[in-house]
Amino acid sequence: MTGATGLLGANVVRALLEAGYAVRAAVRPTSNRIPIEGLPVETSVLNLEEPASVAESMAGCQAVVHAAAANWIGRSGRGWMERVNVRGTETVCRAASEAGIRRMVHVSSVDTLGIRTREHPADEECRPNLEHLRCPYIDTKRAAEEVVLRYVAAGLPAVIVNPTLLLGPWDTRPTSGRMILEIARGRALLAPGGGNSFLDVRDAATGIVAALERGKVGRRYILGGENLTYREAWRRVARIVGRRGPLGTAPAAGTWLVGQATAVWGWLSGEEPVVNPVTVAMGELPHYFDSARARSELDFPETNFELAVSDAWRWFKEHGYVR
């Protein structure tokens, strides 16, 4: 498995072990291995930009879960993401084909799909419509899917999964769990105007194991959770962490000004901040998704939002992220 030390990867490793699989975790030399320490897994050093290391990591395996990716929501880093997300996926697919892998799951993102409304959430057939964001992450993850589908046409037995926003334990960086920490620090006075599909990372891991076992080759599966506005989600998070929730929803004009200010700051500092025009714009979008296909074909579970947040919060406190 690639990406084994990330939020999703660490939970997929645990789900695979629980399902009885022998797991080889392919990790970068600089990866923080705390998420898989003490687990009965074999490890190998992997660099997606070095085909030989990919082939060596895959030797003797029967299945591959490719979850490694370069992830940054903004407008910087296009070259890095093309090397890792696109050419790296090409390298994994080529090695899997040459090794005679019996099954591969490629972990993509719902950002490669289009969006609709809360009343009519997007499904796997929704055409992309986020090109206006000019976000390298979205562009390269979509291109990586095209690579996988090209290899599927040539005989690679691969399945694609598209997870939504993940919450839960083992978020070491942290990534999406930053939302919980910021609310706990009292920094969530006004919520963005959009919404998202909030998914327990352990449910995502369960869905990936199911896709590995019985997903249809060449098929996409949205792995989504509860569709909530950010205001709804933040208020529920605030109750769990013992903070006051957002006072309301930020006006669209105000968030636009924040986006422009962060763009200027990034230009002056030479480094794009976490809050930037792309993240601000995405916060206003209706990121709602329908997981009916995964529920029908993979028995994908319904996420308990409160449980996901509570367990993530407990993990952050136990590992020193909270004073």
N, C-alpha and C positions, 0 to 999 in steps of 0.2 A: 504494500500500500504506500502511495506517495502522500505527502502532507500529513503524516501520522501525528505530528506534534501540535497541530493547530486545534482550534476549538472543535471543529467538526471531526477532524481526523482522530483526535484523542478519544472521542466518544464512539467513533466507528470501530476503532481497534477494540474497545471494550465490548461492543455489540458483536463483533466477529468472534471474539474469544468465548463469549457467553453462548454463541450459537455452535461452538465446537470446532471452529476453524483454527488451524495453525497459521500464525500471522508473521509476516516479515515486514517490518516497518522501515521504509526507505526514508532517510532523513538527511538534511543538508549538514555539512561539517559544523556549521555555526548554530544549528537548531538547539533550542532549549529543550532538553529531553525530560524535564521534570514530569510532563503529562503522561509519559509512558514508563517512568521509573518503577521498578518492582513488578512490572507485568511480565508474564511468560511469553515474551515475543523475541524473535530474532531481529537484529537491526543490521542495516547496510547503509553505507554512505552513498548519497545520490546527488548528482548535479544534472538538472534537466538540460543544461547546455553542453553536456558531455555524453554523447550517445553510448560510449563504452560503459560508463557507470550505470546508465539506465539498463542496458542489456545484462550487466552483471547482477544488478539488484533483482531482476526479473527471472534469472536463471532458476529452473526447477519449480517455478510457480505454475499453478493451474488457472488462477484468476487474478485480476488486477483491479484495484480501486484507485483511480487517479483523482486525488483531491488536492494536490499541490497547485498553487497559483500565486501569481503576483497580484496583490490586492491593494488598490489605492483609489478612492473615489475623489476625483479631481480632474485636472486637465494636464498634469505633468506625468512623466514616467512612461510615455508611449513606447520608446525603444526598449526599455526594460521589460514591459509587459508583452510586447511582441515576441521577445526572445523566450520568455518563460511560458506565457499562456498559449501562444500560437505554435512557435517552433518547438517548444518543450512538449506540447501535446502531440505534435507530429512525431517527435522522437519516441514517445511512449507508445503510440499506435504502431509505429514501424517495428519497434522491438517486440511488442505483443504479437504482431502478425508473424514475425520471424520465429518467435518462441512457441508458436502454436497454442497460445493462450485460449482456454475454453470459454472464458467469460470476462468481460471488462465492463466496469461502471465508470463513466466519466462524470465527475461532479462539476456541473456548470452553475448557472445562476438564473433566477427569474428575470434579472435585468436584461437578459438576451431576448426576452419576449416583449410583447407590447403590453400596455396597460389599458384598462377600461374604467369601470366605476365600481363603487361598493355594491350597488344593486345588481350589477352584471360583471362579476369579477373575471379577470383574464384567465384563459385556459391555455393549453399547449398549442392551440392553433391560432392564437392571437398574434397577428403580424407585428414585428418590431416597429416601435414608433417613438423611440427615445434618442434618435440620431441627433436631434437638435442640441443635446447636452454636450456633444463633442467630448465624451468621456472615454479615455483609452481603455479603462477596465471593461466597460460595456462592449466596446468595439472588439477588443481582443478575445473576450470570452465568447462572443458570437462567432468570431472567426475560428476559434478552437472547436466549437460545435460542428462547423462546416468541415473541418479536418476529420473529426471523428466519423461523421456521416459519409465522407468520401471513402474512408477505410472500411466502413460497414458495407458499402456497395461492392468493395473488393473482397469481402468475406470475413471481416473481423466481427466477432459476435459481441458487439458493444451496445450498451444501454446508456442513455443520458438522464441524469436527474437534475432538477432545477430547484434547489432549496430557497426558501424565503429568509427573512431576518431571524437569525438564530440566537437563542438565549439559553443559558445553562452553565453547568460547571466546566472547569478546565479552560476558561477564557484567559489565558496567561498574559496576553499582550496589554490590555484587553482590547477586544474589537467591538462587537455589537453590545457587549456588556458595559461599555463606557456610558451608555444611556442610563443604566441603573446607578452607576457611581456618581454621575453628574446630578441626578435627581437627589441622591442621598446627601450630596454636598450643598444642596439648596440652590442649585444653579438653573432650575427649570421653571422660571417665572411665567413664561409664555410658550405654549407649544406651537410647533409648525402647523400649517393648515391642512396638510395631507394626512395620509395614514399608511399602514403597512400590514402585512400578514406576519404575525409573531409566532415563531415556531420553537418548541422545545428541541434543543439540539439532540437529545436522546431519541426523540421521535424521528428526527432526520436520519440518525444512525440506523434505526430500525428499518426505515424505508430503503436505505441503501443496501442493507443486507437482503431485504426482500427483492430488490431490483436485481441483485447479483444472482439470486436463486431462481426467480421466475419472471423477471421483466422481459418484455418482448424486444428482440433485437431491433435496433434502429429507432426505438420509440423514446419519446421524452416523457418524463413524469415530473409534474410539479409536486414538490413536497412542501406544503404550506400549513400554516397554523390558523390562529384566530384573526380575522380581519377587524382591525380597530383603528379609529383615528388616533393620531399621536396624543391628542388631549385625553381621550379615554384611557389609552395605555399608560400615559405618564401619571394620571391620577391613581390608577390601580397600583402602579409601582410605588408611588409615594406612600400609599397606605401600608404597603409591605415593609418599606424601609423606615417608616416612622417619621415621614416628612410631610409638609404641606404640599399639596399638588399644585399644578400650574393654575394661575389666576384666570387664564383664558387662552384664546388662540391669537397668535401674533398676526397683525394685519399684513396682507401680501406686500403692500408697498414698503412696510418696515423690513420684512425679510429680504426684499430686493436690495434695499440700501445696505443691509448687513453683507449681502453677497458682494456688492461693489466695493465696500470698505475692505473686505478680506482680500479681494483681488489686488487692491492697491498695496495692502500690507505685504502680500506675497511678492509683489514686484519689487518693493523696497528692500525686503529682507532676503530675497533670492531663494526663498523656500516656501512652497505652497502650504498654508496651514490646514489643519484638519477641517475646520469650518471654512469653506471656500464657496465660490459661486455654484459649483456643481452640487455639493451637499445641500446647500441652501435651496436650490431649485428642486432637488429630489424630495426634500422635506415638504414641499407643497403639492406633491403628486399623489394620486390615488393608487397606491401600490397594493392593490387587493387581488388575491388569486384564488382559483378554484382547484382543489386537489381531488376532484371526483374520480379522475382516471386512476390515480394512485390508490384511492380507497377501494375502488372496484377491483383492480387487477393485482394489487400488492397488499391488500388488507392494511393499508396505511392508517395509523391511529389518529384520533382527535387529540390535539394538544390542550393541556390544562395550563393556561397562561399563568395563573397564580403559582402553580407548582414550579414551573420553569423559572420564574423570577425569584421565588423564595429559595430555591436550591442554588441559583446563581449567586444570590446575595449571601447565603450561608457560606458558599465556597470562597467568595471574595473576603469575607471576614476571617475565615479560618486561615487564609493564606496571606494575610497582612496587607490587603489592598484598602482596608478601612481602618481609620484611627478611632 
